[in-house]
Amino acid sequence: QLQLVESGGGLVQPGGSLRLSCAASGFTLNSYQIGWFRQAPGKGREGVSCINRSASSTNYADSVKGRFTISRDNAKNTVYLQMNSLKPDDTAIYYCAARRDLLFRACVLSAPSNEYDYWGQGTQVTVSS
């Protein structure tokens, strides 16, 4: 079964940190760009960060720049999102998605959702005191 599985979410106080993981099963991530997205209650889905196949290109939403870091370990078939200095506004369900790329292109957060081939089920992140 081809799937992405997110983990690492939870409840954290403002200013705290979490590391989300996105693990692939049934396929290898090294042929895919990976994006992290989030959706807060009553809001649309927002692109948070992305990373290309070689990790030479990353992008971040303005709202998380300087606080979040995306990375990948192709040997472990996993992509990570390190989230520091968390704020209540970061509360959302976080999803990862894989976009097949044969050309080692730079990643862009504006890529349409239908260009992503696989989506995870999401992991809840709640930032609250």
C-alpha positions in Angstrom: 0.0 0.0 0.0 1.4 3.4 -1.1 1.0 5.9 1.7 2.5 8.8 3.6 2.2 8.8 7.4 2.7 11.9 9.5 3.6 11.7 13.2 5.0 14.0 15.9 2.0 16.2 16.5 0.6 17.0 19.9 -0.1 19.7 22.5 2.6 22.2 23.2 2.8 25.5 25.0 3.5 28.8 23.2 7.2 29.1 22.5 7.7 25.3 22.5 8.9 23.0 19.7 7.7 19.9 17.9 9.2 17.9 15.1 6.9 16.4 12.6 7.8 13.4 10.5 6.5 12.2 7.2 7.3 8.6 6.4 6.6 6.9 3.1 5.6 3.3 2.8 5.3 1.3 -0.5 7.5 3.8 -2.4 10.7 5.8 -2.1 10.6 9.5 -1.4 13.8 10.3 -3.3 11.9 10.8 -6.6 9.5 13.3 -4.9 9.3 16.8 -3.8 7.6 17.0 -0.4 5.3 19.7 0.8 3.9 20.4 4.3 0.5 21.9 4.5 -1.8 22.9 7.4 -5.4 23.5 7.9 -6.8 25.3 10.9 -10.5 25.1 11.9 -12.7 27.2 9.7 -9.8 28.1 7.4 -8.5 26.9 4.0 -5.4 24.7 3.5 -2.1 26.6 3.6 1.2 25.7 2.2 3.8 25.8 5.0 7.0 24.5 3.5 8.5 22.4 0.7 11.7 20.7 -0.2 13.0 19.4 -3.5 14.5 16.0 -4.2 18.1 16.9 -3.4 17.2 19.2 -0.5 19.0 22.0 -2.4 15.7 24.0 -2.6 13.4 24.8 0.3 10.6 27.3 0.7 8.6 28.6 3.6 5.4 30.5 4.1 6.1 34.0 5.5 4.2 33.1 8.7 6.8 30.4 9.6 10.1 31.7 8.2 12.8 31.7 10.8 10.8 29.3 13.0 10.3 26.2 10.9 12.9 24.1 9.2 12.2 21.3 6.6 14.7 18.5 6.0 14.8 15.1 4.5 16.6 11.8 5.0 16.2 9.8 1.9 18.0 6.8 3.5 15.2 6.7 6.1 12.5 7.6 3.5 11.4 10.4 5.8 10.9 14.2 5.7 10.9 16.3 8.8 9.4 19.6 9.8 11.1 21.1 12.9 8.8 23.7 14.4 10.3 26.1 17.0 8.9 29.1 18.8 5.4 27.8 18.2 2.4 30.2 18.4 -1.3 29.6 19.0 -1.8 30.6 15.3 0.2 27.5 14.3 -2.6 25.3 15.7 -3.8 23.2 12.8 -3.8 19.7 11.3 -0.5 19.3 9.4 -0.3 17.2 6.3 2.6 16.2 4.1 2.3 15.5 0.4 4.6 14.0 -2.3 4.9 15.4 -5.8 6.8 13.3 -8.3 9.7 15.2 -9.9 12.0 13.7 -12.5 13.9 16.9 -13.2 15.2 18.0 -9.7 13.3 21.2 -10.0 13.2 23.8 -7.2 10.1 23.4 -5.0 7.3 26.0 -5.0 4.7 26.4 -2.3 2.2 27.6 -5.0 2.1 24.2 -6.8 -1.5 23.2 -7.2 -2.8 20.5 -4.9 -3.6 18.2 -7.8 0.1 18.1 -8.7 0.7 16.1 -5.5 0.5 12.4 -6.0 0.2 11.3 -2.3 -1.2 12.8 0.8 -0.9 11.8 4.4 -3.8 11.6 6.8 -2.6 14.5 8.9 -1.4 15.1 12.4 -2.9 17.5 14.9 -0.7 20.3 16.3 -2.2 22.4 19.2 -0.4 25.3 20.7 -2.0 26.4 23.9 -1.2 27.3 27.4 
